[in-house]
Amino acid sequence: MSTVWPAIDMEVIEAIIARAKPLLKVSMDSHAQPDALERISRLLGGAAVNCIFDATFADRFKGTLDDLVDKLEHDTRKVDNLTAHLQAMRRPKDHCKGSRRGVSPAGQLAGLHGNDLFRTLMTLQLPATAPAEFYLEVALAAQSLIVHDQFDISMHVCERIVFGANSTVTKEYNFMAFKDHRNTLEKYVREHIDLAAAAANSRRPTGLAK
């Protein structure tokens, strides 16, 4: 007797894959976790299998995915805004030529991610005379770390839905530690944006040079 397989609703599976594109984008950028793409591939494959054998799974999973992706996109927009602000501030200005601007923190932060980046940010001390863009550079690094933390918790929640809480695929996650970590980073970003604004105002020309 031949086995009768459930009908596959490809539109539902394609909708889930399309909604997961922001996760794919974050997983492919320069600071993503080494196994990020592998986790996404495994997650989407598992979701497709669940869609085949459980008619109610797609709606439940997509609802959760929508909420998580919305939060991730909100955090990503903040990165985009900070990047645009920083690029505008870095445009050459005649009055800055020849001035001593110190050493940018970007070199110290390059190549760091996760806990290494967090620890470096928390111990980084910029001089009182640092230009505004230096404060924005560290604010951008912290906001980028928020994005990757949100990516990680989004993946964790989705993996629990797709594979079950007891699966070896699902990693342990400390939600309280995540919340504390995020609150610290959000405060850090706000403080350094304020410092950038203060530095920019203090260096703004008050009149025409004679």
Secondary structure, DSSP 8 states (H G I E B T S, - for coil): ---------HHHHHHHHHHTHHHHHHHTSTTS-TTHHHHHHHHHHHHHHHHHH-TTHHHHHHHHHHHHHHHHHHHHHHHHHHHHHHHHHTS--GGGTT------THHHHTT--HHHHHHHHHH----TT--HHHHHHHHHHHHHHHHHHHHHHHHHHHHHHHH-TT-TTS----HHHHHHHHHHHHHHHHHHHHHHHHHHHHTS--S---
